[in-house]
Amino acid sequence: MTTIVLQAAGQGGGSMTFLVMMIAIFAIMWFFMIRPQQKRQKEIRNFQNSLREGMNVITGGGIYGTVKRIDLAANKVDVEIARGVVISVDKGYVFADAAASQTAGANS
């Protein structure tokens, strides 16, 4: 009878260990994968909200250009990619400051 009680207690501890391990794995994924991605998205959103005319930017398609006009009502940005060539891009697809990314690339 004592053996059966001890076996039952041992099995209950195993499920508790499994639960603790699953929580630990989720916490590790949160701190190393999800949280940095959320911080990066917040930085991009802040950059997009701070756009102003004359800034050098890179679009989501990899096009370098200069912001010529910002239309907040339509959520569009007019970007000059060559002299006299202006394209309209959704504000959500302007990701980086071209000047900052070029200096960061030169330093590495």
trRosetta pair geometry for C-beta under 8 A, 3 or more apart (Angstrom, degrees):
i j d omega theta_ij theta_ji phi_ij phi_ji
1 4 6.0 -53 -156 30 35 110
1 5 6.8 31 151 -15 66 105
2 5 5.8 -57 -152 37 36 111
2 6 6.3 33 153 -17 68 108
3 6 5.8 -57 -147 38 30 109
3 7 6.3 31 155 -20 65 107
4 7 5.8 -53 -147 35 30 111
4 8 6.4 32 154 -19 63 106
5 8 5.8 -55 -150 35 31 112
5 9 6.5 30 153 -18 64 106
6 9 5.7 -53 -147 37 33 111
6 10 6.3 36 153 -22 65 106
7 10 5.6 -54 -148 35 32 114
7 11 6.5 32 155 -19 64 104
8 11 5.9 -54 -150 33 31 110
8 12 6.7 33 153 -19 62 105
9 12 5.9 -54 -152 33 33 113
9 13 6.7 34 152 -19 64 105
10 13 5.9 -56 -153 33 33 112
10 14 6.8 39 150 -25 64 103
11 14 5.6 -49 -154 26 38 117
11 15 7.1 33 154 -15 65 99
12 15 6.1 -55 -156 33 36 106
12 16 6.7 35 148 -17 66 106
13 16 5.5 -55 -150 37 37 114
13 17 6.3 41 151 -23 68 103
14 17 5.6 -50 -148 33 33 112
14 18 6.5 36 151 -20 63 103
15 18 5.4 -48 -149 34 36 116
15 19 6.5 40 151 -21 64 103
16 19 5.7 -52 -150 34 33 113
16 20 6.5 33 152 -18 65 104
17 20 5.7 -54 -149 37 32 111
17 21 6.3 33 152 -20 65 106
18 21 5.7 -56 -148 36 30 111
18 22 6.4 30 154 -19 65 105
19 22 5.8 -53 -148 34 31 110
19 23 6.5 30 153 -16 63 105
20 23 5.8 -55 -150 38 32 111
20 24 6.3 34 151 -21 65 107
21 24 5.5 -54 -147 37 32 114
21 25 6.4 34 154 -21 65 103
22 25 5.7 -50 -146 34 32 111
22 26 6.5 32 154 -17 63 105
23 26 5.8 -54 -149 37 32 111
23 27 6.3 33 152 -21 65 106
24 27 5.7 -53 -147 35 31 112
24 28 6.4 32 154 -19 64 104
25 28 5.8 -53 -149 35 32 111
25 29 6.4 31 153 -17 65 105
26 29 5.7 -55 -148 38 32 110
26 30 6.2 37 152 -25 65 106
27 30 5.5 -52 -149 32 31 116
27 31 6.5 19 160 -10 65 107
28 31 6.2 -62 -146 41 29 101
28 32 6.0 -4 168 8 66 118
29 32 6.6 -75 -135 53 22 91
29 33 5.2 -33 -171 32 66 122
29 34 6.4 55 138 -12 79 104
30 33 7.3 -52 -91 52 8 78
30 34 5.0 -42 -135 45 48 121
30 35 5.8 61 159 -30 66 102
31 34 8.0 12 -18 48 16 83
31 35 5.6 -6 -127 18 33 137
32 35 7.7 54 1 39 14 100
32 36 7.2 -13 -177 -2 28 119
33 36 7.0 -78 -157 37 12 99
33 37 6.6 3 160 -12 55 116
34 37 5.9 -66 -154 39 29 110
34 38 6.3 27 155 -19 67 108
35 38 5.7 -55 -147 35 32 111
35 39 6.5 32 155 -19 65 104
36 39 5.6 -53 -148 36 35 113
36 40 6.3 38 153 -21 67 104
37 40 5.6 -52 -148 35 33 113
37 41 6.4 35 153 -19 65 104
38 41 5.7 -52 -147 36 33 112
38 42 6.4 36 152 -21 64 104
39 42 5.6 -53 -151 34 32 113
39 43 6.6 35 150 -20 64 103
40 43 5.7 -52 -152 33 33 113
40 44 6.5 33 151 -18 65 104
41 44 5.7 -52 -149 36 34 112
41 45 6.3 35 152 -19 66 106
42 45 5.7 -52 -146 37 32 113
42 46 6.4 33 153 -19 64 105
43 46 5.7 -54 -148 37 30 111
43 47 6.4 33 152 -20 64 105
44 47 5.6 -53 -150 35 32 113
44 48 6.4 31 153 -18 65 105
44 95 6.0 -29 -139 -144 113 73
45 48 5.8 -53 -147 37 31 111
45 49 6.4 27 154 -15 64 108
46 49 5.8 -58 -147 40 31 109
46 50 6.3 17 156 -11 65 113
47 50 5.9 -69 -146 44 29 102
47 51 7.3 60 151 -56 61 77
47 94 7.9 -139 121 116 103 90
47 95 7.6 55 91 -177 140 32
47 96 7.4 -6 155 -110 162 30
47 97 6.8 -127 -152 -36 125 94
48 51 6.1 -16 -162 -25 37 111
48 91 5.7 106 -171 160 112 94
48 92 6.8 24 -137 -104 157 38
48 94 6.0 132 -112 74 88 96
51 55 6.1 -129 -151 39 68 148
51 57 7.3 5 -125 -75 110 142
51 67 5.9 165 -179 -105 106 164
51 70 5.8 147 109 -96 114 139
51 77 6.4 -59 154 -108 159 136
51 91 7.1 -142 17 -145 152 101
51 94 6.5 49 -89 104 141 149
52 55 5.7 104 62 -28 65 114
52 67 6.9 134 97 88 29 144
52 70 7.4 -73 -123 -15 29 141
53 67 5.4 -134 -123 112 38 98
53 68 6.4 23 -141 -169 95 19
53 69 6.6 15 -100 -88 111 34
53 70 6.7 -126 -60 -8 78 97
54 66 6.5 -19 -150 -176 29 106
54 67 6.5 -34 26 67 24 88
55 66 7.0 162 81 -152 35 62
55 67 4.8 21 51 17 84 121
55 97 6.7 -77 -179 -125 110 88
56 64 7.1 3 -176 -173 96 91
56 65 7.4 -178 -148 100 60 27
56 66 5.6 -36 -96 -96 61 73
56 97 6.7 76 81 -172 75 64
56 98 3.9 -87 138 52 102 114
56 99 5.0 102 60 -31 127 91
57 64 7.6 170 89 -149 41 50
57 65 6.2 -22 62 69 81 72
57 66 7.4 131 17 -113 79 23
57 67 5.9 61 -4 -45 125 96
57 77 7.8 -8 55 138 163 150
57 79 6.5 -96 63 -120 116 125
57 94 5.0 -9 172 -161 144 107
57 95 7.8 129 -177 49 96 45
57 96 6.7 140 -159 79 65 48
57 97 6.5 -50 -104 -110 60 38
57 98 5.8 -146 -93 -21 2 97
58 62 6.7 -16 -175 -141 103 33
58 63 7.1 154 -156 74 57 39
58 64 5.6 -25 -99 -95 76 64
58 94 7.7 132 77 -157 39 61
58 95 6.1 -48 88 63 87 88
58 96 4.4 -5 45 61 111 100
58 97 7.8 -12 8 58 88 6
58 98 5.1 128 -42 -81 87 85
58 101 6.5 -22 -9 26 140 154
59 62 7.0 -45 72 24 74 18
59 63 4.5 3 34 51 116 92
59 65 7.1 19 -24 22 105 112
59 79 6.6 -150 -56 28 118 172
59 89 5.3 -111 -119 -141 130 158
59 93 5.4 28 -167 135 88 96
59 94 5.8 -47 -107 -98 63 58
59 95 7.1 94 -164 11 21 87
60 93 3.8 -80 -2 -160 120 91
60 94 7.6 -80 -27 -58 78 22
60 95 5.8 103 -79 -24 65 119
61 93 7.3 26 -13 171 80 126
63 79 7.2 115 113 115 116 143
63 81 5.6 -42 175 -114 115 129
63 87 7.5 -8 130 51 160 146
63 89 8.0 -165 65 -79 128 143
64 81 7.1 114 82 -138 52 80
64 98 5.2 91 -141 -117 99 143
65 79 3.8 88 103 165 142 105
65 80 5.5 167 -171 76 104 40
65 81 4.2 -59 -91 -87 117 62
65 87 7.4 -122 -83 40 171 101
65 98 7.9 156 38 -35 31 147
66 79 6.8 145 66 -159 32 68
66 80 4.9 -20 60 57 90 98
67 70 6.6 11 -180 -57 122 93
67 77 5.8 -56 -130 -175 99 114
67 78 7.3 100 -162 76 57 57
67 79 6.0 -39 -96 -102 48 71
67 80 8.0 -120 -33 14 1 80
67 94 7.8 45 -83 -139 111 154
68 78 4.6 -61 65 104 101 103
68 79 6.7 165 6 -109 89 17
68 80 4.9 87 -46 -28 121 102
68 86 5.7 -50 27 -127 154 123
69 77 7.4 168 87 -159 51 48
69 78 4.1 24 48 35 91 121
70 76 7.8 173 -156 93 45 50
70 77 5.4 -12 -110 -111 71 78
70 78 7.7 -129 -64 22 33 75
70 91 7.5 64 -149 -98 94 115
71 74 4.5 4 123 42 123 101
71 75 7.3 -43 98 16 80 15
71 76 4.6 6 56 59 112 89
71 77 7.4 -158 25 -76 73 33
71 78 7.5 70 -13 -22 101 92
72 75 6.9 24 -164 -80 35 47
75 90 6.3 14 124 -155 96 76
75 91 4.9 -105 179 15 72 117
75 92 7.3 17 163 -20 117 90
76 88 5.0 -1 -178 -173 128 105
76 89 6.8 142 -160 72 74 34
76 90 6.2 -57 -106 -104 65 39
76 91 6.4 -129 -96 -36 12 83
77 88 7.3 148 75 -156 38 57
77 89 5.2 -29 66 67 90 88
77 90 7.7 27 18 126 85 11
77 91 5.2 109 -26 -93 104 69
77 94 5.6 3 41 -38 156 143
78 86 5.2 14 178 176 104 115
78 87 7.3 166 -152 84 59 31
78 88 5.5 -33 -96 -96 68 68
78 89 7.8 147 -102 18 20 74
79 86 6.9 157 78 -155 33 65
79 87 5.6 -23 63 64 87 82
79 88 7.8 144 16 -106 76 19
79 89 5.4 8 2 6 122 122
79 94 7.5 168 -67 -98 133 116
80 83 7.6 34 173 -106 118 25
80 84 7.9 80 -149 12 108 11
80 85 6.6 116 -158 77 66 55
80 86 5.0 -36 -92 -95 69 78
81 85 5.3 -57 60 102 84 109
81 86 7.6 154 8 -107 74 27
81 87 6.0 18 -12 6 119 112
82 85 4.2 32 55 32 90 123
89 93 5.4 -114 174 76 105 111
89 94 6.1 110 111 -57 129 93
90 93 4.9 77 69 7 89 105
91 94 6.1 -50 -159 19 44 111
96 100 7.2 -131 175 68 89 103
96 101 5.1 42 155 -44 133 134
97 100 4.1 53 89 17 113 112
97 101 6.5 160 82 -14 59 86
98 101 5.9 -60 -143 40 30 107
98 102 6.2 29 160 -20 66 108
99 102 6.0 -57 -147 35 27 109
99 103 6.6 21 157 -13 63 107
100 103 6.0 -58 -148 39 31 106
100 104 6.2 31 154 -19 66 108
101 104 5.6 -53 -144 38 33 112
101 105 6.2 36 155 -22 65 106
102 105 5.7 -52 -146 36 31 112
102 106 6.5 31 154 -19 63 106
103 106 5.7 -52 -146 36 34 112
103 107 6.5 33 155 -20 64 107
104 107 5.9 -57 -149 35 32 110
104 108 6.7 21 158 -16 65 109
105 108 6.3 -61 -147 34 30 103
